Amino acid sequence: QVRFVESGGALVQPGGSLRLSCAASEIILSIYTMDWYRQAPGKQRELVARIRSGGTTYYLDSVKGRFTISRDNAKNTVFLQMNSLKPEDTAVYYCNTPSMNPSPPWGQGTQVTVSS
């Protein structure tokens, strides 16, 4: 079964940076569209960034210019570089793919906390 493992979350001050990683077993990430989602306490999970197999990307308006999604095919890993972090970026971040039906189960996510 496909499983995603997210890592890289931490407590960071406003204006700081983090790089999240998403690794997967059983699939080759480079051939799939891959998404990063986040879920803040009391809120619905939202799509933050997407990278398609061809390399085109999508970003949530509130993170444009600050976040960058990328992949390292040799490492079979997808990244989310987050710069100029704001308190409103605080959430658990998850990766998944919309390219499979049904979608793989959600991983445990990685906690990002932006606070001074």
Backbone atoms as SQL, in Angstrom:
CREATE TABLE atoms (id INTEGER PRIMARY KEY, chain TEXT, resi INTEGER, resn TEXT, atom TEXT, x REAL, y REAL, z REAL);
INSERT INTO atoms VALUES
  (1, 'A', 1, 'GLN', 'N', 0.850, -1.191, 0.000),
  (2, 'A', 1, 'GLN', 'CA', 0.000, 0.000, 0.000),
  (3, 'A', 1, 'GLN', 'C', 0.886, 1.242, 0.000),
  (4, 'A', 2, 'VAL', 'N', 0.450, 2.258, -0.748),
  (5, 'A', 2, 'VAL', 'CA', 1.214, 3.502, -0.800),
  (6, 'A', 2, 'VAL', 'C', 1.131, 4.208, 0.550),
  (7, 'A', 3, 'ARG', 'N', 2.271, 4.646, 1.033),
  (8, 'A', 3, 'ARG', 'CA', 2.319, 5.428, 2.275),
  (9, 'A', 3, 'ARG', 'C', 3.204, 6.637, 2.068),
  (10, 'A', 4, 'PHE', 'N', 2.740, 7.765, 2.583),
  (11, 'A', 4, 'PHE', 'CA', 3.521, 8.990, 2.544),
  (12, 'A', 4, 'PHE', 'C', 4.068, 9.292, 3.929),
  (13, 'A', 5, 'VAL', 'N', 5.294, 9.755, 3.973),
  (14, 'A', 5, 'VAL', 'CA', 5.921, 10.143, 5.235),
  (15, 'A', 5, 'VAL', 'C', 6.414, 11.576, 5.092),
  (16, 'A', 6, 'GLU', 'N', 5.807, 12.454, 5.882),
  (17, 'A', 6, 'GLU', 'CA', 6.173, 13.860, 5.870),
  (18, 'A', 6, 'GLU', 'C', 7.147, 14.156, 7.007),
  (19, 'A', 7, 'SER', 'N', 8.062, 15.071, 6.777),
  (20, 'A', 7, 'SER', 'CA', 9.024, 15.458, 7.808),
  (21, 'A', 7, 'SER', 'C', 9.492, 16.888, 7.560),
  (22, 'A', 8, 'GLY', 'N', 10.168, 17.424, 8.553),
  (23, 'A', 8, 'GLY', 'CA', 10.764, 18.740, 8.416),
  (24, 'A', 8, 'GLY', 'C', 10.070, 19.851, 9.172),
  (25, 'A', 9, 'GLY', 'N', 8.921, 19.549, 9.756),
  (26, 'A', 9, 'GLY', 'CA', 8.220, 20.574, 10.508),
  (27, 'A', 9, 'GLY', 'C', 8.952, 20.921, 11.803),
  (28, 'A', 10, 'ALA', 'N', 8.685, 22.122, 12.299),
  (29, 'A', 10, 'ALA', 'CA', 9.353, 22.587, 13.519),
  (30, 'A', 10, 'ALA', 'C', 8.670, 23.849, 14.011),
  (31, 'A', 11, 'LEU', 'N', 9.140, 24.317, 15.154),
  (32, 'A', 11, 'LEU', 'CA', 8.755, 25.630, 15.683),
  (33, 'A', 11, 'LEU', 'C', 9.736, 26.651, 15.106),
  (34, 'A', 12, 'VAL', 'N', 9.199, 27.689, 14.494),
  (35, 'A', 12, 'VAL', 'CA', 10.051, 28.694, 13.863),
  (36, 'A', 12, 'VAL', 'C', 9.461, 30.075, 14.127),
  (37, 'A', 13, 'GLN', 'N', 10.315, 31.057, 14.186),
  (38, 'A', 13, 'GLN', 'CA', 9.844, 32.422, 14.412),
  (39, 'A', 13, 'GLN', 'C', 9.269, 33.013, 13.128),
  (40, 'A', 14, 'PRO', 'N', 8.384, 33.982, 13.249),
  (41, 'A', 14, 'PRO', 'CA', 7.872, 34.659, 12.048),
  (42, 'A', 14, 'PRO', 'C', 9.024, 35.187, 11.198),
  (43, 'A', 15, 'GLY', 'N', 8.904, 35.025, 9.893),
  (44, 'A', 15, 'GLY', 'CA', 9.963, 35.419, 8.985),
  (45, 'A', 15, 'GLY', 'C', 10.974, 34.322, 8.702),
  (46, 'A', 16, 'GLY', 'N', 10.886, 33.238, 9.430),
  (47, 'A', 16, 'GLY', 'CA', 11.822, 32.141, 9.256),
  (48, 'A', 16, 'GLY', 'C', 11.481, 31.248, 8.076),
  (49, 'A', 17, 'SER', 'N', 12.288, 30.212, 7.912),
  (50, 'A', 17, 'SER', 'CA', 12.137, 29.296, 6.782),
  (51, 'A', 17, 'SER', 'C', 12.180, 27.849, 7.262),
  (52, 'A', 18, 'LEU', 'N', 11.507, 26.998, 6.514),
  (53, 'A', 18, 'LEU', 'CA', 11.550, 25.557, 6.725),
  (54, 'A', 18, 'LEU', 'C', 11.472, 24.864, 5.376),
  (55, 'A', 19, 'ARG', 'N', 12.012, 23.666, 5.304),
  (56, 'A', 19, 'ARG', 'CA', 11.831, 22.831, 4.120),
  (57, 'A', 19, 'ARG', 'C', 11.202, 21.520, 4.557),
  (58, 'A', 20, 'LEU', 'N', 10.024, 21.252, 4.052),
  (59, 'A', 20, 'LEU', 'CA', 9.333, 20.008, 4.338),
  (60, 'A', 20, 'LEU', 'C', 9.655, 18.978, 3.267),
  (61, 'A', 21, 'SER', 'N', 9.674, 17.718, 3.684),
  (62, 'A', 21, 'SER', 'CA', 9.945, 16.618, 2.767),
  (63, 'A', 21, 'SER', 'C', 8.794, 15.620, 2.797),
  (64, 'A', 22, 'CYS', 'N', 8.553, 15.027, 1.651),
  (65, 'A', 22, 'CYS', 'CA', 7.519, 13.996, 1.511),
  (66, 'A', 22, 'CYS', 'C', 8.151, 12.818, 0.780),
  (67, 'A', 23, 'ALA', 'N', 8.240, 11.704, 1.488),
  (68, 'A', 23, 'ALA', 'CA', 8.769, 10.492, 0.884),
  (69, 'A', 23, 'ALA', 'C', 7.642, 9.475, 0.755),
  (70, 'A', 24, 'ALA', 'N', 7.788, 8.580, -0.192),
  (71, 'A', 24, 'ALA', 'CA', 6.717, 7.610, -0.419),
  (72, 'A', 24, 'ALA', 'C', 7.290, 6.224, -0.693),
  (73, 'A', 25, 'SER', 'N', 6.537, 5.250, -0.273),
  (74, 'A', 25, 'SER', 'CA', 6.883, 3.873, -0.594),
  (75, 'A', 25, 'SER', 'C', 5.932, 3.371, -1.671),
  (76, 'A', 26, 'GLU', 'N', 6.363, 2.440, -2.435),
  (77, 'A', 26, 'GLU', 'CA', 5.536, 1.719, -3.400),
  (78, 'A', 26, 'GLU', 'C', 5.208, 2.484, -4.679),
  (79, 'A', 27, 'ILE', 'N', 5.532, 3.773, -4.765),
  (80, 'A', 27, 'ILE', 'CA', 5.275, 4.490, -6.017),
  (81, 'A', 27, 'ILE', 'C', 6.462, 5.365, -6.374),
  (82, 'A', 28, 'ILE', 'N', 6.561, 5.682, -7.647),
  (83, 'A', 28, 'ILE', 'CA', 7.582, 6.619, -8.120),
  (84, 'A', 28, 'ILE', 'C', 6.931, 7.985, -8.222),
  (85, 'A', 29, 'LEU', 'N', 7.314, 8.881, -7.329),
  (86, 'A', 29, 'LEU', 'CA', 6.622, 10.161, -7.218),
  (87, 'A', 29, 'LEU', 'C', 6.694, 10.996, -8.486),
  (88, 'A', 30, 'SER', 'N', 7.750, 10.844, -9.255),
  (89, 'A', 30, 'SER', 'CA', 7.948, 11.718, -10.407),
  (90, 'A', 30, 'SER', 'C', 6.858, 11.576, -11.470),
  (91, 'A', 31, 'ILE', 'N', 6.148, 10.474, -11.483),
  (92, 'A', 31, 'ILE', 'CA', 5.150, 10.283, -12.532),
  (93, 'A', 31, 'ILE', 'C', 3.760, 10.727, -12.088),
  (94, 'A', 32, 'TYR', 'N', 3.655, 11.191, -10.839),
  (95, 'A', 32, 'TYR', 'CA', 2.363, 11.600, -10.311),
  (96, 'A', 32, 'TYR', 'C', 2.333, 13.096, -10.021),
  (97, 'A', 33, 'THR', 'N', 1.140, 13.671, -10.125),
  (98, 'A', 33, 'THR', 'CA', 0.920, 14.986, -9.554),
  (99, 'A', 33, 'THR', 'C', 0.960, 14.837, -8.034),
  (100, 'A', 34, 'MET', 'N', 1.677, 15.720, -7.389),
  (101, 'A', 34, 'MET', 'CA', 1.816, 15.655, -5.939),
  (102, 'A', 34, 'MET', 'C', 1.368, 16.971, -5.308),
  (103, 'A', 35, 'ASP', 'N', 0.660, 16.837, -4.204),
  (104, 'A', 35, 'ASP', 'CA', 0.108, 17.978, -3.498),
  (105, 'A', 35, 'ASP', 'C', 0.678, 18.085, -2.089),
  (106, 'A', 36, 'TRP', 'N', 0.772, 19.317, -1.613),
  (107, 'A', 36, 'TRP', 'CA', 0.960, 19.595, -0.200),
  (108, 'A', 36, 'TRP', 'C', -0.327, 20.248, 0.305),
  (109, 'A', 37, 'TYR', 'N', -0.846, 19.715, 1.390),
  (110, 'A', 37, 'TYR', 'CA', -2.009, 20.261, 2.066),
  (111, 'A', 37, 'TYR', 'C', -1.598, 20.710, 3.471),
  (112, 'A', 38, 'ARG', 'N', -2.448, 21.483, 4.096),
  (113, 'A', 38, 'ARG', 'CA', -2.257, 21.808, 5.498),
  (114, 'A', 38, 'ARG', 'C', -3.611, 21.889, 6.193),
  (115, 'A', 39, 'GLN', 'N', -3.581, 21.618, 7.484),
  (116, 'A', 39, 'GLN', 'CA', -4.788, 21.707, 8.288),
  (117, 'A', 39, 'GLN', 'C', -4.467, 22.380, 9.607),
  (118, 'A', 40, 'ALA', 'N', -5.043, 23.541, 9.807),
  (119, 'A', 40, 'ALA', 'CA', -4.883, 24.275, 11.055),
  (120, 'A', 40, 'ALA', 'C', -5.976, 23.846, 12.025),
  (121, 'A', 41, 'PRO', 'N', -5.745, 24.023, 13.321),
  (122, 'A', 41, 'PRO', 'CA', -6.752, 23.634, 14.314),
  (123, 'A', 41, 'PRO', 'C', -8.108, 24.272, 14.036),
  (124, 'A', 42, 'GLY', 'N', -9.144, 23.454, 14.001),
  (125, 'A', 42, 'GLY', 'CA', -10.490, 23.961, 13.796),
  (126, 'A', 42, 'GLY', 'C', -10.827, 24.332, 12.368),
  (127, 'A', 43, 'LYS', 'N', -9.910, 24.063, 11.446),
  (128, 'A', 43, 'LYS', 'CA', -10.151, 24.429, 10.045),
  (129, 'A', 43, 'LYS', 'C', -10.082, 23.199, 9.158),
  (130, 'A', 44, 'GLN', 'N', -10.642, 23.336, 7.961),
  (131, 'A', 44, 'GLN', 'CA', -10.578, 22.234, 7.004),
  (132, 'A', 44, 'GLN', 'C', -9.194, 22.158, 6.367),
  (133, 'A', 45, 'ARG', 'N', -8.868, 20.974, 5.920),
  (134, 'A', 45, 'ARG', 'CA', -7.619, 20.793, 5.197),
  (135, 'A', 45, 'ARG', 'C', -7.690, 21.572, 3.886),
  (136, 'A', 46, 'GLU', 'N', -6.597, 22.267, 3.546),
  (137, 'A', 46, 'GLU', 'CA', -6.590, 23.048, 2.318),
  (138, 'A', 46, 'GLU', 'C', -5.362, 22.725, 1.484),
  (139, 'A', 47, 'LEU', 'N', -5.553, 22.830, 0.163),
  (140, 'A', 47, 'LEU', 'CA', -4.451, 22.599, -0.767),
  (141, 'A', 47, 'LEU', 'C', -3.535, 23.811, -0.780),
  (142, 'A', 48, 'VAL', 'N', -2.267, 23.581, -0.532),
  (143, 'A', 48, 'VAL', 'CA', -1.288, 24.661, -0.462),
  (144, 'A', 48, 'VAL', 'C', -0.490, 24.775, -1.754),
  (145, 'A', 49, 'ALA', 'N', -0.061, 23.643, -2.286),
  (146, 'A', 49, 'ALA', 'CA', 0.769, 23.660, -3.485),
  (147, 'A', 49, 'ALA', 'C', 0.634, 22.334, -4.214),
  (148, 'A', 50, 'ARG', 'N', 0.856, 22.406, -5.520),
  (149, 'A', 50, 'ARG', 'CA', 0.759, 21.228, -6.374),
  (150, 'A', 50, 'ARG', 'C', 1.872, 21.271, -7.412),
  (151, 'A', 51, 'ILE', 'N', 2.433, 20.114, -7.693),
  (152, 'A', 51, 'ILE', 'CA', 3.387, 19.992, -8.785),
  (153, 'A', 51, 'ILE', 'C', 2.933, 18.828, -9.659),
  (154, 'A', 52, 'ARG', 'N', 2.749, 19.118, -10.940),
  (155, 'A', 52, 'ARG', 'CA', 2.302, 18.084, -11.866),
  (156, 'A', 52, 'ARG', 'C', 3.508, 17.318, -12.393),
  (157, 'A', 53, 'SER', 'N', 3.228, 16.202, -13.018),
  (158, 'A', 53, 'SER', 'CA', 4.328, 15.360, -13.498),
  (159, 'A', 53, 'SER', 'C', 5.193, 16.110, -14.500),
  (160, 'A', 54, 'GLY', 'N', 4.603, 17.039, -15.236),
  (161, 'A', 54, 'GLY', 'CA', 5.364, 17.819, -16.206),
  (162, 'A', 54, 'GLY', 'C', 6.131, 18.966, -15.595),
  (163, 'A', 55, 'GLY', 'N', 5.890, 19.207, -14.308),
  (164, 'A', 55, 'GLY', 'CA', 6.643, 20.239, -13.614),
  (165, 'A', 55, 'GLY', 'C', 5.887, 21.529, -13.344),
  (166, 'A', 56, 'THR', 'N', 4.706, 21.688, -13.946),
  (167, 'A', 56, 'THR', 'CA', 3.951, 22.913, -13.673),
  (168, 'A', 56, 'THR', 'C', 3.458, 22.898, -12.242),
  (169, 'A', 57, 'THR', 'N', 3.279, 24.082, -11.692),
  (170, 'A', 57, 'THR', 'CA', 2.937, 24.206, -10.275),
  (171, 'A', 57, 'THR', 'C', 1.716, 25.082, -10.055),
  (172, 'A', 58, 'TYR', 'N', 1.128, 24.886, -8.893),
  (173, 'A', 58, 'TYR', 'CA', 0.003, 25.707, -8.430),
  (174, 'A', 58, 'TYR', 'C', 0.274, 26.061, -6.975),
  (175, 'A', 59, 'TYR', 'N', -0.122, 27.285, -6.584),
  (176, 'A', 59, 'TYR', 'CA', 0.023, 27.702, -5.191),
  (177, 'A', 59, 'TYR', 'C', -1.248, 28.392, -4.715),
  (178, 'A', 60, 'LEU', 'N', -1.562, 28.156, -3.459),
  (179, 'A', 60, 'LEU', 'CA', -2.597, 28.910, -2.776),
  (180, 'A', 60, 'LEU', 'C', -2.193, 30.387, -2.788),
  (181, 'A', 61, 'ASP', 'N', -3.141, 31.262, -3.012),
  (182, 'A', 61, 'ASP', 'CA', -2.804, 32.683, -3.132),
  (183, 'A', 61, 'ASP', 'C', -1.991, 33.197, -1.943),
  (184, 'A', 62, 'SER', 'N', -2.333, 32.758, -0.749),
  (185, 'A', 62, 'SER', 'CA', -1.685, 33.299, 0.451),
  (186, 'A', 62, 'SER', 'C', -0.234, 32.857, 0.610),
  (187, 'A', 63, 'VAL', 'N', 0.215, 31.883, -0.187),
  (188, 'A', 63, 'VAL', 'CA', 1.608, 31.433, -0.066),
  (189, 'A', 63, 'VAL', 'C', 2.434, 31.744, -1.313),
  (190, 'A', 64, 'LYS', 'N', 1.795, 32.306, -2.325),
  (191, 'A', 64, 'LYS', 'CA', 2.527, 32.631, -3.558),
  (192, 'A', 64, 'LYS', 'C', 3.680, 33.579, -3.254),
  (193, 'A', 65, 'GLY', 'N', 4.826, 33.266, -3.829),
  (194, 'A', 65, 'GLY', 'CA', 6.006, 34.092, -3.617),
  (195, 'A', 65, 'GLY', 'C', 6.781, 33.743, -2.367),
  (196, 'A', 66, 'ARG', 'N', 6.196, 32.901, -1.518),
  (197, 'A', 66, 'ARG', 'CA', 6.869, 32.504, -0.276),
  (198, 'A', 66, 'ARG', 'C', 7.201, 31.015, -0.243),
  (199, 'A', 67, 'PHE', 'N', 6.328, 30.193, -0.836),
  (200, 'A', 67, 'PHE', 'CA', 6.511, 28.746, -0.820),
  (201, 'A', 67, 'PHE', 'C', 6.900, 28.272, -2.218),
  (202, 'A', 68, 'THR', 'N', 7.706, 27.220, -2.259),
  (203, 'A', 68, 'THR', 'CA', 8.089, 26.605, -3.521),
  (204, 'A', 68, 'THR', 'C', 8.017, 25.099, -3.386),
  (205, 'A', 69, 'ILE', 'N', 7.271, 24.483, -4.282),
  (206, 'A', 69, 'ILE', 'CA', 7.193, 23.024, -4.317),
  (207, 'A', 69, 'ILE', 'C', 8.154, 22.506, -5.381),
  (208, 'A', 70, 'SER', 'N', 8.834, 21.416, -5.049),
  (209, 'A', 70, 'SER', 'CA', 9.781, 20.836, -5.999),
  (210, 'A', 70, 'SER', 'C', 9.897, 19.353, -5.737),
  (211, 'A', 71, 'ARG', 'N', 10.610, 18.660, -6.617),
  (212, 'A', 71, 'ARG', 'CA', 10.822, 17.251, -6.376),
  (213, 'A', 71, 'ARG', 'C', 12.254, 16.872, -6.736),
  (214, 'A', 72, 'ASP', 'N', 12.755, 15.865, -6.057),
  (215, 'A', 72, 'ASP', 'CA', 14.058, 15.288, -6.358),
  (216, 'A', 72, 'ASP', 'C', 13.789, 13.850, -6.778),
  (217, 'A', 73, 'ASN', 'N', 13.825, 13.632, -8.076),
  (218, 'A', 73, 'ASN', 'CA', 13.441, 12.306, -8.575),
  (219, 'A', 73, 'ASN', 'C', 14.412, 11.224, -8.119),
  (220, 'A', 74, 'ALA', 'N', 15.666, 11.577, -8.004),
  (221, 'A', 74, 'ALA', 'CA', 16.654, 10.587, -7.582),
  (222, 'A', 74, 'ALA', 'C', 16.388, 10.099, -6.154),
  (223, 'A', 75, 'LYS', 'N', 15.830, 11.000, -5.343),
  (224, 'A', 75, 'LYS', 'CA', 15.515, 10.651, -3.950),
  (225, 'A', 75, 'LYS', 'C', 14.053, 10.254, -3.768),
  (226, 'A', 76, 'ASN', 'N', 13.290, 10.306, -4.868),
  (227, 'A', 76, 'ASN', 'CA', 11.872, 9.990, -4.788),
  (228, 'A', 76, 'ASN', 'C', 11.187, 10.778, -3.678),
  (229, 'A', 77, 'THR', 'N', 11.458, 12.070, -3.664),
  (230, 'A', 77, 'THR', 'CA', 10.992, 12.945, -2.588),
  (231, 'A', 77, 'THR', 'C', 10.436, 14.231, -3.187),
  (232, 'A', 78, 'VAL', 'N', 9.387, 14.732, -2.563),
  (233, 'A', 78, 'VAL', 'CA', 8.824, 16.034, -2.916),
  (234, 'A', 78, 'VAL', 'C', 9.074, 16.984, -1.748),
  (235, 'A', 79, 'PHE', 'N', 9.413, 18.216, -2.058),
  (236, 'A', 79, 'PHE', 'CA', 9.749, 19.199, -1.038),
  (237, 'A', 79, 'PHE', 'C', 8.779, 20.367, -1.078),
  (238, 'A', 80, 'LEU', 'N', 8.682, 21.033, 0.057),
  (239, 'A', 80, 'LEU', 'CA', 7.994, 22.314, 0.131),
  (240, 'A', 80, 'LEU', 'C', 8.909, 23.265, 0.882),
  (241, 'A', 81, 'GLN', 'N', 9.521, 24.184, 0.146),
  (242, 'A', 81, 'GLN', 'CA', 10.357, 25.213, 0.753),
  (243, 'A', 81, 'GLN', 'C', 9.454, 26.360, 1.168),
  (244, 'A', 82, 'MET', 'N', 9.503, 26.709, 2.438),
  (245, 'A', 82, 'MET', 'CA', 8.630, 27.746, 2.985),
  (246, 'A', 82, 'MET', 'C', 9.486, 28.869, 3.552),
  (247, 'A', 83, 'ASN', 'N', 9.363, 30.034, 2.983),
  (248, 'A', 83, 'ASN', 'CA', 10.106, 31.208, 3.425),
  (249, 'A', 83, 'ASN', 'C', 9.146, 32.266, 3.944),
  (250, 'A', 84, 'SER', 'N', 9.700, 33.221, 4.657),
  (251, 'A', 84, 'SER', 'CA', 8.901, 34.333, 5.197),
  (252, 'A', 84, 'SER', 'C', 7.646, 33.822, 5.900),
  (253, 'A', 85, 'LEU', 'N', 7.840, 32.852, 6.755),
  (254, 'A', 85, 'LEU', 'CA', 6.706, 32.211, 7.417),
  (255, 'A', 85, 'LEU', 'C', 5.955, 33.193, 8.317),
  (256, 'A', 86, 'LYS', 'N', 4.643, 32.982, 8.370),
  (257, 'A', 86, 'LYS', 'CA', 3.750, 33.823, 9.155),
  (258, 'A', 86, 'LYS', 'C', 3.007, 32.955, 10.173),
  (259, 'A', 87, 'PRO', 'N', 2.527, 33.538, 11.246),
  (260, 'A', 87, 'PRO', 'CA', 1.774, 32.745, 12.229),
  (261, 'A', 87, 'PRO', 'C', 0.596, 31.998, 11.600),
  (262, 'A', 88, 'GLU', 'N', -0.019, 32.575, 10.590),
  (263, 'A', 88, 'GLU', 'CA', -1.155, 31.916, 9.940),
  (264, 'A', 88, 'GLU', 'C', -0.757, 30.701, 9.099),
  (265, 'A', 89, 'ASP', 'N', 0.544, 30.459, 8.955),
  (266, 'A', 89, 'ASP', 'CA', 1.009, 29.240, 8.288),
  (267, 'A', 89, 'ASP', 'C', 1.048, 28.052, 9.251),
  (268, 'A', 90, 'THR', 'N', 0.806, 28.317, 10.514),
  (269, 'A', 90, 'THR', 'CA', 0.816, 27.250, 11.510),
  (270, 'A', 90, 'THR', 'C', -0.239, 26.205, 11.187),
  (271, 'A', 91, 'ALA', 'N', 0.184, 24.951, 11.068),
  (272, 'A', 91, 'ALA', 'CA', -0.727, 23.869, 10.693),
  (273, 'A', 91, 'ALA', 'C', 0.056, 22.563, 10.655),
  (274, 'A', 92, 'VAL', 'N', -0.668, 21.480, 10.513),
  (275, 'A', 92, 'VAL', 'CA', -0.053, 20.204, 10.182),
  (276, 'A', 92, 'VAL', 'C', -0.049, 20.096, 8.656),
  (277, 'A', 93, 'TYR', 'N', 1.088, 19.790, 8.095),
  (278, 'A', 93, 'TYR', 'CA', 1.250, 19.724, 6.650),
  (279, 'A', 93, 'TYR', 'C', 1.308, 18.263, 6.202),
  (280, 'A', 94, 'TYR', 'N', 0.591, 17.965, 5.128),
  (281, 'A', 94, 'TYR', 'CA', 0.492, 16.628, 4.585),
  (282, 'A', 94, 'TYR', 'C', 0.786, 16.637, 3.086),
  (283, 'A', 95, 'CYS', 'N', 1.253, 15.513, 2.577),
  (284, 'A', 95, 'CYS', 'CA', 1.359, 15.360, 1.131),
  (285, 'A', 95, 'CYS', 'C', 0.460, 14.210, 0.683),
  (286, 'A', 96, 'ASN', 'N', 0.061, 14.273, -0.558),
  (287, 'A', 96, 'ASN', 'CA', -0.762, 13.219, -1.145),
  (288, 'A', 96, 'ASN', 'C', -0.789, 13.426, -2.647),
  (289, 'A', 97, 'THR', 'N', -1.414, 12.516, -3.357),
  (290, 'A', 97, 'THR', 'CA', -1.537, 12.637, -4.792),
  (291, 'A', 97, 'THR', 'C', -2.998, 12.543, -5.209),
  (292, 'A', 98, 'PRO', 'N', -3.439, 13.405, -6.130),
  (293, 'A', 98, 'PRO', 'CA', -4.797, 13.311, -6.669),
  (294, 'A', 98, 'PRO', 'C', -4.874, 12.357, -7.853),
  (295, 'A', 99, 'SER', 'N', -3.763, 11.734, -8.180),
  (296, 'A', 99, 'SER', 'CA', -3.661, 10.946, -9.411),
  (297, 'A', 99, 'SER', 'C', -4.057, 9.491, -9.235),
  (298, 'A', 100, 'MET', 'N', -4.437, 9.120, -8.022),
  (299, 'A', 100, 'MET', 'CA', -4.810, 7.730, -7.779),
  (300, 'A', 100, 'MET', 'C', -6.236, 7.696, -7.258),
  (301, 'A', 101, 'ASN', 'N', -6.976, 6.679, -7.635),
  (302, 'A', 101, 'ASN', 'CA', -8.357, 6.508, -7.202),
  (303, 'A', 101, 'ASN', 'C', -8.542, 5.099, -6.667),
  (304, 'A', 102, 'PRO', 'N', -8.813, 4.918, -5.388),
  (305, 'A', 102, 'PRO', 'CA', -8.926, 5.996, -4.392),
  (306, 'A', 102, 'PRO', 'C', -7.572, 6.581, -4.017),
  (307, 'A', 103, 'SER', 'N', -7.601, 7.762, -3.422),
  (308, 'A', 103, 'SER', 'CA', -6.358, 8.381, -2.986),
  (309, 'A', 103, 'SER', 'C', -5.738, 7.550, -1.869),
  (310, 'A', 104, 'PRO', 'N', -4.429, 7.550, -1.799),
  (311, 'A', 104, 'PRO', 'CA', -3.760, 6.836, -0.707),
  (312, 'A', 104, 'PRO', 'C', -4.158, 7.406, 0.653),
  (313, 'A', 105, 'PRO', 'N', -3.993, 6.652, 1.699),
  (314, 'A', 105, 'PRO', 'CA', -4.327, 7.181, 3.025),
  (315, 'A', 105, 'PRO', 'C', -3.413, 8.333, 3.392),
  (316, 'A', 106, 'TRP', 'N', -3.924, 9.235, 4.220),
  (317, 'A', 106, 'TRP', 'CA', -3.121, 10.353, 4.686),
  (318, 'A', 106, 'TRP', 'C', -2.054, 9.861, 5.647),
  (319, 'A', 107, 'GLY', 'N', -0.870, 10.461, 5.566),
  (320, 'A', 107, 'GLY', 'CA', 0.171, 10.160, 6.525),
  (321, 'A', 107, 'GLY', 'C', -0.062, 10.894, 7.832),
  (322, 'A', 108, 'GLN', 'N', 0.926, 10.855, 8.686),
  (323, 'A', 108, 'GLN', 'CA', 0.807, 11.522, 9.988),
  (324, 'A', 108, 'GLN', 'C', 0.984, 13.025, 9.883),
  (325, 'A', 109, 'GLY', 'N', 1.560, 13.474, 8.807),
  (326, 'A', 109, 'GLY', 'CA', 1.794, 14.904, 8.651),
  (327, 'A', 109, 'GLY', 'C', 2.989, 15.367, 9.460),
  (328, 'A', 110, 'THR', 'N', 3.324, 16.631, 9.277),
  (329, 'A', 110, 'THR', 'CA', 4.416, 17.230, 10.035),
  (330, 'A', 110, 'THR', 'C', 3.959, 18.597, 10.528),
  (331, 'A', 111, 'GLN', 'N', 4.195, 18.858, 11.820),
  (332, 'A', 111, 'GLN', 'CA', 3.683, 20.072, 12.461),
  (333, 'A', 111, 'GLN', 'C', 4.596, 21.254, 12.189),
  (334, 'A', 112, 'VAL', 'N', 4.013, 22.321, 11.686),
  (335, 'A', 112, 'VAL', 'CA', 4.714, 23.588, 11.513),
  (336, 'A', 112, 'VAL', 'C', 4.061, 24.601, 12.448),
  (337, 'A', 113, 'THR', 'N', 4.861, 25.179, 13.311),
  (338, 'A', 113, 'THR', 'CA', 4.371, 26.198, 14.241),
  (339, 'A', 113, 'THR', 'C', 5.200, 27.453, 14.056),
  (340, 'A', 114, 'VAL', 'N', 4.528, 28.548, 13.739),
  (341, 'A', 114, 'VAL', 'CA', 5.202, 29.825, 13.532),
  (342, 'A', 114, 'VAL', 'C', 4.790, 30.752, 14.664),
  (343, 'A', 115, 'SER', 'N', 5.741, 31.024, 15.530),
  (344, 'A', 115, 'SER', 'CA', 5.426, 31.809, 16.723),
  (345, 'A', 115, 'SER', 'C', 6.692, 32.420, 17.282),
  (346, 'A', 116, 'SER', 'N', 6.536, 33.604, 17.872),
  (347, 'A', 116, 'SER', 'CA', 7.673, 34.229, 18.530),
  (348, 'A', 116, 'SER', 'C', 7.689, 33.894, 20.010);
